[in-house]
């Protein structure tokens, strides 16, 4: 047997309007759990779904209780008893559980359990009995369909003292009638066999008295039986009329453990199930109505924002058109600037070529100046030699005396000419040197100008390349802006369509609100108790009334080991679909 730990022995007390409803498949796996069961168990809905129902079993519960539960529902009968369950945190809670098989398409599909808060007396009785059974001291205690019964002679005497079922009363009436007829016939026979008239009269009087007593007894039993049928029947009729009128707050008195009492108990269980369903539906309707209202309000806000977005997109489209024109104009200007830059680059290149020619010319002039300097040097040398020759001629003329005077004059003139030639050559050399320096300086300036022009040519070339790139980028930007503009136009179209869809959604939400209001009006026919009107998330279902007692009226004298499952009371035979008895462990 599964032993869920830990346990704290702290009791979690249910509320009077707590309905715990769950369903399991044939293997005992949970297939449905209402919000109240989820809340009380302490587990999440995901943890419960698909888990074995023994997840909530408390170790203080004796195994024979679950064996009896499994044996009973396998026989197609309902099981009703007090159960101690364990919460996820180790606390426990007591429930009055009613477990019933349910069928789909004529086949057993699973088991439904409805649990409510039991009375404190039933809890104390069940706790003491379960503790005694667990300790091996419950020798005369047993379970019959969930109810605690006594076994052996004490239980038989106690049940004989409480013949309250309709079957017992009818059996007593039939038995009394048969006994009365037999005794009356016996007295009549004895009277006929009597020899004296006095004895014959005595037998007749005894027979008459017996008949009168028997008739009175049968009348009393008949009246009691009819009363025990009519009272619950009339109350059940009034109760079902209240249910038909939608009054789920109606209550049905407890009529005992006989057949009519159990029928009233089942009707009250039906009311409680309907109460749980109606309360859950009311809670769902409230949530659904709130959600529908929020959807409608959200759609209105979305419609307003969609309209604003559409207007913004239209403005954006207009701005994009203007930006496209500006970018296209910039692209044209960039292309013109690139063309002008190209022309300037060509001009600078031409200037560079001219400067190169000037540099070359300056080099040629420099070379010519060097040649002129060399020629001047030759002239200067000739003048110097001429001057020497003139001096020599003057010396020779002086030696010749009068005869050499004319030659001396000529030599003097030649010397003067040589001196003047030397002076002129010196001046020419000075001018040539000055011109050479200026030409060299000009050549250096021309070379620097050439280098600057080369730099300008490179810069103009780079500017031209950049302007070309700017022009290409402007073209690409213009193309991209055109695509963005087209996308904005498409977004505007989609936004307009979305606006139409939002309006349609708003209309649908309005119709949904109307339908929710209509459903709310329809469900409002069911009038609930004030305690059952709270939201489904915190409301749990009430199940049947307490069923634990020290003795069971009209219950068979059977214990856990001796109980055999009865027939399914007219329900389809689905034993082949029912797990073996050992599978009670899953509960």
C-alpha positions in Angstrom: 0.0 0.0 0.0 1.3 3.4 -0.9 2.5 5.3 2.1 2.5 9.1 1.5 4.9 11.0 3.7 5.4 13.3 5.5 2.3 13.8 7.7 1.8 16.7 10.1 -1.5 15.6 11.8 -2.8 19.1 11.3 -6.4 19.1 10.1 -7.5 21.3 7.2 -11.3 21.8 7.9 -13.5 22.0 4.9 -16.2 24.6 4.5 -19.9 23.7 4.5 -20.1 24.6 0.8 -17.0 22.9 -0.3 -17.7 20.4 -3.1 -14.7 18.2 -4.1 -15.4 16.5 -7.4 -13.0 14.3 -9.4 -13.1 11.6 -12.0 -10.8 8.6 -12.6 -10.4 6.1 -15.4 -10.7 2.4 -14.8 -7.1 2.3 -13.5 -7.7 4.9 -10.9 -5.9 7.7 -12.8 -7.4 11.2 -12.3 -9.0 12.5 -15.5 -10.9 15.5 -14.0 -10.5 17.6 -10.9 -12.7 20.6 -10.1 -11.1 23.8 -8.7 -12.2 23.1 -5.2 -10.5 19.7 -5.2 -7.3 21.3 -6.6 -7.4 24.0 -3.9 -8.0 21.6 -1.0 -5.5 19.0 -2.1 -2.7 21.5 -2.3 -1.5 20.1 -5.6 -1.6 21.9 -8.9 -4.0 20.9 -11.6 -1.1 19.6 -13.8 0.2 17.5 -10.9 -3.2 15.9 -10.4 -4.0 15.1 -14.0 -2.9 11.6 -14.9 -1.8 10.8 -11.4 -3.2 7.8 -9.4 -5.9 8.9 -7.0 -3.8 7.4 -4.2 -1.7 10.5 -4.4 -4.0 12.0 -1.7 -4.3 8.8 0.4 -3.4 9.3 4.1 -1.4 6.5 5.8 -3.9 6.5 8.7 -6.6 5.0 6.4 -6.8 1.2 6.7 -6.2 -0.8 3.5 -9.5 -2.7 4.0 -11.4 0.6 3.4 -10.0 1.0 -0.1 -10.3 -2.7 -0.8 -14.0 -2.4 0.1 -14.3 0.7 -2.1 -12.7 -1.1 -5.1 -14.8 -4.2 -4.6 -18.0 -2.2 -4.3 -17.6 0.0 -7.4 -16.4 -3.0 -9.4 -19.8 -4.5 -8.7 -21.4 -1.4 -10.3 -22.6 -0.1 -6.9 -22.0 3.3 -5.2 -19.7 3.5 -2.3 -20.2 6.1 0.5 -18.0 6.6 3.5 -15.8 8.9 5.6 -12.2 9.2 4.3 -9.2 10.9 5.6 -7.1 12.4 2.8 -3.6 13.9 2.9 -2.7 17.3 1.5 0.5 18.0 -0.4 2.1 19.7 2.6 1.3 16.7 4.9 -1.9 18.2 6.5 -5.1 16.1 6.3 -8.8 16.7 5.7 -11.8 14.6 6.3 -14.4 14.1 3.6 -17.7 12.3 3.2 -17.0 10.6 -0.1 -19.5 9.2 -2.6 -17.9 7.1 -5.4 -20.0 6.0 -8.3 -19.2 4.2 -11.5 -20.2 6.1 -14.7 -21.0 4.7 -18.1 -20.4 5.9 -21.6 -22.2 4.2 -24.6 -23.2 1.4 -22.3 -19.7 0.6 -21.2 -18.1 1.3 -17.8 -15.9 4.4 -18.4 -14.6 5.2 -15.0 -15.5 6.4 -11.5 -16.8 9.7 -10.2 -16.3 10.9 -6.7 -18.2 13.7 -4.9 -16.9 14.7 -1.5 -18.2 17.1 1.2 -17.5 18.1 4.7 -18.7 15.4 7.2 -20.0 16.1 10.7 -17.6 16.1 13.6 -19.4 13.1 15.1 -18.9 11.1 12.0 -15.2 12.1 11.9 -14.7 11.0 15.5 -16.5 7.7 14.9 -14.6 7.0 11.7 -11.2 8.0 13.2 -11.7 5.7 16.2 -12.9 2.8 14.0 -10.0 3.2 11.5 -7.5 3.4 14.4 -8.9 0.2 15.9 -8.8 -1.6 12.5 -5.2 -0.4 11.9 -4.2 -1.6 15.3 -5.8 -5.0 14.7 -8.4 -4.4 17.4 -11.5 -4.0 15.2 -12.5 -7.7 15.3 -16.2 -7.1 15.1 -16.0 -4.1 12.7 -16.4 -4.3 9.0 -17.3 -2.2 6.0 -20.3 -2.6 3.8 -20.3 -0.2 0.7 -18.3 2.3 2.8 -20.5 2.1 5.9 -19.1 0.8 9.2 -21.0 -2.2 10.4 -20.7 -4.7 13.3 -20.2 -8.3 12.4 -21.4 -11.4 14.2 -24.3 -11.8 16.7 -24.1 -8.2 18.1 -24.5 -6.8 14.7 -27.4 -9.2 13.9 -29.3 -8.3 17.0 -28.7 -4.6 16.4 -30.0 -4.9 12.9 -33.0 -6.9 14.0 -33.8 -4.2 16.5 -33.8 -1.6 13.7 -36.0 -3.0 10.9 -36.5 0.3 9.3 -36.2 -0.5 5.6 -39.2 -0.9 3.3 -38.0 -4.4 2.5 -37.9 -5.3 6.2 -41.4 -3.8 6.8 -42.9 -5.6 3.8 -41.2 -8.8 4.8 -42.6 -8.4 8.3 -46.1 -7.7 6.9 -46.1 -10.8 4.7 -44.6 -12.9 7.4 -47.2 -11.7 9.9 -50.0 -12.3 7.4 -48.8 -15.9 6.7 -48.3 -16.5 10.4 -51.8 -15.1 11.1 -53.4 -17.3 8.4 -51.6 -20.4 9.7 -52.5 -19.7 13.3 -56.1 -18.9 12.4 -56.3 -22.1 10.3 -54.8 -24.0 13.1 -57.3 -22.6 15.6 -60.2 -23.3 13.2 -59.0 -26.9 12.7 -58.7 -27.4 16.4 -62.2 -25.9 16.9 -63.6 -28.3 14.4 -61.9 -31.2 16.2 -63.3 -30.0 19.6 -65.8 -32.4 21.1 -67.7 -30.0 23.3 -69.5 -26.9 22.3 -67.7 -24.9 24.9 -64.3 -25.9 23.6 -65.5 -25.2 20.1 -66.7 -21.7 21.2 -63.3 -21.0 22.9 -61.4 -21.9 19.8 -63.7 -19.6 17.7 -63.2 -16.7 20.2 -59.4 -17.3 20.1 -59.5 -17.4 16.4 -61.5 -14.2 16.2 -59.2 -12.5 18.7 -56.1 -13.6 16.8 -57.7 -12.3 13.6 -58.5 -8.9 15.2 -55.0 -8.6 16.7 -53.4 -9.6 13.3 -55.6 -7.1 11.5 -54.6 -4.4 13.9 -50.9 -5.3 13.6 -51.2 -5.4 9.8 -53.0 -2.1 9.8 -50.3 -0.5 11.9 -47.5 -1.9 9.8 -49.3 -0.9 6.6 -49.9 2.6 8.0 -46.3 2.9 9.1 -45.1 1.6 5.7 -47.3 3.9 3.7 -46.3 6.8 5.9 -42.6 6.0 5.4 -43.2 5.9 1.7 -45.5 8.9 1.2 -43.6 11.3 3.4 -40.3 11.0 1.5 -42.2 10.7 -1.8 -44.2 13.9 -1.2 -41.1 15.7 0.0 -39.1 14.4 -3.0 -41.8 15.5 -5.3 -41.8 19.0 -3.8 -38.0 18.9 -3.9 -37.9 18.0 -7.6 -40.4 20.6 -8.3 -38.1 23.2 -6.7 -35.2 21.8 -8.7 -37.3 22.1 -11.9 -38.1 25.7 -11.0 -34.3 26.3 -10.6 -34.2 26.6 -6.8 -31.0 24.8 -6.0 -31.1 26.1 -2.5 -34.0 23.8 -1.5 -33.2 21.2 1.1 -34.4 17.7 1.6 -34.7 16.3 5.1 -33.0 13.1 6.1 -35.5 10.2 6.0 -33.2 7.5 7.4 -31.4 4.6 5.8 -34.3 2.8 4.1 -34.9 2.8 0.4 -36.9 6.0 0.2 -34.3 7.7 2.5 -31.5 6.6 0.1 -33.5 7.9 -2.8 -33.9 11.3 -1.1 -30.2 11.2 -0.4 -29.4 10.6 -4.1 -31.8 13.5 -5.0 -30.0 15.7 -2.6 -26.6 14.6 -4.1 -28.0 15.5 -7.5 -29.0 18.9 -6.1 -25.5 19.4 -4.8 -23.9 18.4 -8.0 -26.2 20.8 -9.9 -25.3 23.5 -7.4 -21.6 22.9 -8.0 -22.1 23.0 -11.8 -24.3 26.1 -11.7 -21.9 27.9 -9.3 -18.9 26.9 -11.5 -20.9 28.1 -14.6 -21.7 31.4 -12.8 -18.1 31.9 -11.9 -17.1 31.1 -15.5 -19.7 33.4 -16.9 -18.4 36.2 -14.6 -14.9 35.6 -15.8 -16.0 35.2 -19.4 -18.1 38.4 -19.3 -15.2 40.3 -17.8 -12.9 38.9 -20.5 -15.4 39.8 -23.2 -15.7 43.3 -21.8 -12.0 43.6 -21.7 -11.8 42.3 -25.3 -14.4 44.8 -26.5 -12.6 47.7 -24.7 -9.3 46.5 -26.1 -10.7 46.4 -29.5 -12.0 49.9 -29.2 -8.6 51.1 -28.1 -7.0 49.1 -30.8 -9.3 50.6 -33.4 -8.5 54.1 -32.2 -4.8 53.4 -32.2 -5.1 51.8 -35.7 -6.8 54.9 -37.0 -4.0 57.0 -35.5 -1.4 54.7 -37.0 -3.1 55.0 -40.4 -3.0 58.8 -40.2 0.7 58.6 -39.1 1.5 56.3 -42.0 -0.2 58.6 -44.4 1.9 61.5 -43.1 5.0 59.2 -43.2 4.2 58.3 -46.8 4.0 62.0 -47.7 7.2 62.8 -45.9 8.9 59.9 -47.7 7.8 61.2 -51.0 9.3 64.6 -50.2 12.5 62.9 -48.9 12.6 60.9 -52.1 12.5 64.1 -54.2 15.2 65.7 -52.0 17.5 62.6 -52.2 17.0 62.5 -56.0 17.9 66.2 -56.2 21.0 65.6 -54.0 22.0 62.7 -56.2 21.7 65.0 -59.3 23.8 67.7 -57.5 26.3 65.1 -56.5 26.6 63.9 -60.1 27.1 67.5 -61.3 29.7 68.1 -58.6 31.4 64.9 -59.6 31.5 66.1 -63.2 32.9 69.5 -62.3 35.4 67.9 -60.1 36.4 65.7 -63.0 36.8 68.8 -65.2 38.9 70.5 -62.5 41.0 67.4 -62.2 41.6 67.4 -65.9 42.5 71.1 -65.7 44.9 70.5 -62.8 46.5 67.7 -64.7 47.0 70.0 -67.7 48.5 72.6 -65.4 50.8 69.9 -64.0 51.9 69.0 -67.5 52.6 72.7 -68.3 54.5 73.0 -65.0 56.6 70.0 -66.0 57.4 71.6 -69.3 58.4 74.8 -67.4 60.6 72.8 -65.1 62.2 71.2 -68.1 62.7 74.6 -69.8 64.2 75.9 -66.5 66.6 73.0 -66.6 67.6 73.8 -70.2 68.1 77.5 -69.3 70.3 76.5 -66.4 72.4 74.3 -68.7 72.7 77.2 -71.2 73.8 79.5 -68.3 76.5 77.0 -67.4 77.7 77.0 -71.0 77.7 80.8 -71.1 79.8 80.8 -67.9 82.3 78.5 -69.5 82.5 80.8 -72.6 83.0 83.9 -70.4 85.8 82.0 -68.6 87.4 81.4 -72.0 87.0 85.1 -72.9 88.4 86.2 -69.6 91.4 83.9 -70.1 91.9 85.3 -73.6 91.8 88.9 -72.2 94.3 88.0 -69.5 96.7 86.5 -72.1 96.2 89.4 -74.4 97.0 91.8 -71.5 100.2 89.8 -70.8 101.1 89.9 -74.5 100.5 93.7 -74.6 102.7 94.2 -71.6 105.4 92.2 -73.2 105.0 94.2 -76.4 105.3 97.5 -74.4 108.5 96.2 -72.9 109.9 95.4 -76.3 108.8 98.7 -77.7 110.6 100.5 -74.9 113.7 98.7 -75.7 113.4 99.6 -79.4 113.2 103.3 -78.4 111.9 105.8 -80.9 111.4 103.1 -83.4 109.2 101.1 -81.2 107.0 104.0 -80.0 104.2 103.4 -82.4 104.2 99.7 -81.6 104.0 100.7 -77.9 100.9 102.8 -78.5 99.3 99.8 -80.2 100.3 97.6 -77.4 98.8 100.0 -74.9 95.5 100.1 -76.8 95.5 96.3 -76.9 96.1 96.2 -73.2 93.3 98.6 -72.6 91.0 96.5 -74.8 92.1 93.4 -72.9 91.4 95.1 -69.6 88.0 96.2 -70.8 87.3 92.7 -72.1 88.2 91.2 -68.8 86.0 93.8 -66.9 83.1 93.1 -69.3 83.6 89.3 -68.9 83.6 89.8 -65.2 80.4 91.7 -65.3 78.8 89.1 -67.6 80.0 86.3 -65.3 78.4 88.1 -62.3 75.2 88.5 -64.3 75.2 84.9 -65.4 75.9 83.8 -61.8 73.0 85.9 -60.5 70.8 84.6 -63.3 71.8 81.0 -62.5 70.9 81.5 -58.9 67.5 83.0 -59.8 67.0 80.3 -62.4 67.8 77.6 -59.8 65.5 79.2 -57.2 62.8 79.4 -59.9 63.4 75.8 -60.8 63.0 74.8 -57.1 59.7 76.8 -56.9 58.5 75.2 -60.1 59.3 71.8 -58.7 57.4 72.6 -55.5 54.6 73.9 -57.6 54.7 70.7 -59.6 54.5 68.7 -56.3 51.6 70.8 -55.1 49.8 70.4 -58.4 50.4 66.6 -58.1 48.8 66.8 -54.6 46.0 68.9 -55.9 45.5 66.4 -58.7 45.4 63.5 -56.1 43.0 65.5 -53.9 40.7 66.4 -56.8 40.8 62.8 -57.9 39.8 61.6 -54.5 37.1 64.3 -54.3 35.9 63.1 -57.7 35.8 59.5 -56.5 34.0 60.5 -53.3 31.5 62.6 -55.3 31.0 59.5 -57.5 30.4 57.4 -54.4 28.0 60.0 -53.0 26.2 60.1 -56.3 26.0 56.2 -56.3 24.9 56.2 -52.6 22.3 58.8 -53.3 21.0 56.7 -56.1 20.8 53.7 -53.8 19.3 55.8 -51.1 16.7 57.1 -53.5 15.9 53.5 -54.5 15.8 52.4 -50.9 13.5 55.3 -50.0 11.3 54.4 -52.9 11.0 50.8 -51.5 10.4 52.2 -48.0 7.7 54.4 -49.5 6.1 51.5 -51.2 6.3 49.5 -48.0 4.7 52.4 -46.1 1.9 52.5 -48.7 1.4 48.7 -48.2 1.5 49.2 -44.4 -1.1 51.9 -44.8 -3.3 49.5 -46.8 -2.8 46.7 -44.3 -3.6 49.2 -41.4 -6.8 50.1 -43.2 -7.6 46.4 -43.5 -6.7 45.9 -39.8 -9.0 48.8 -38.9 -11.8 47.0 -40.7 -11.0 43.7 -38.9 -10.8 45.5 -35.6 -14.2 47.0 -36.2 -15.5 43.5 -37.1 -13.9 42.1 -33.9 -15.5 44.8 -31.8 -18.9 43.9 -33.3 -18.2 40.2 -32.5 -17.1 41.1 -29.0 -20.4 43.1 -28.6 -22.4 40.1 -29.8 -20.4 37.9 -27.4 -21.2 40.2 -24.5 -24.9 40.0 -25.5 -24.7 36.2 -25.6 -22.9 36.1 -22.3 -25.7 38.3 -20.8 -28.3 35.9 -22.3 -26.5 32.9 -20.8 -26.3 34.7 -17.5 -30.0 35.4 -17.6 -30.6 31.7 -18.4 -28.4 30.4 -15.6 -29.9 32.9 -13.2 -32.9 30.7 -13.2 -31.0 28.5 -10.8 -31.1 30.1 -7.4 -28.2 29.1 -5.2 -27.6 29.5 -1.5 -25.7 32.6 -0.4 -22.8 30.4 0.7 -22.7 28.7 -2.7 -22.6 31.9 -4.7 -18.9 32.7 -4.4 -16.5 32.2 -7.4 -15.7 28.8 -8.6 -12.0 29.2 -7.9 -12.7 29.1 -4.2 -16.0 27.1 -4.1 -15.9 23.4 -3.6 -18.8 20.9 -4.0 -20.8 19.4 -1.2 -21.4 15.8 -1.6 -23.7 13.4 0.2 -24.6 13.4 3.9 -22.5 11.6 6.4 -22.8 7.8 6.2 -20.6 6.5 9.0 -22.3 4.9 11.9 -21.5 2.2 14.3 -24.2 0.1 12.7 -25.9 0.2 9.4 -29.7 -0.2 9.2 -30.6 -3.0 7.0 -27.0 -3.6 5.9 -25.7 -7.2 5.5 -23.6 -8.7 8.2 -20.4 -8.7 6.1 -16.9 -7.7 6.8 -14.1 -6.7 4.5 -13.0 -10.2 3.9 -16.5 -11.7 3.4 -18.1 -9.1 1.2 -18.8 -10.1 -2.4 -19.7 -7.6 -5.0 -23.3 -7.7 -6.1 -24.7 -7.3 -9.5 -24.7 -4.0 -11.3 -28.4 -3.4 -10.7 -29.4 -3.4 -14.3 -26.3 -1.7 -15.6 -24.4 -3.2 -18.5 -22.1 -6.0 -17.6 -18.6 -4.5 -18.0 -16.6 -6.8 -15.9 -14.2 -7.5 -18.7 -13.4 -3.7 -18.7 -12.8 -3.6 -14.9 -9.3 -4.0 -13.5 -8.6 -6.9 -11.2 -9.3 -6.5 -7.5 -5.7 -6.0 -6.6 -5.8 -2.6 -8.4 -7.6 -1.0 -5.5 -4.1 0.2 -4.6 -4.5 3.0 -7.2 -7.2 4.5 -5.0 
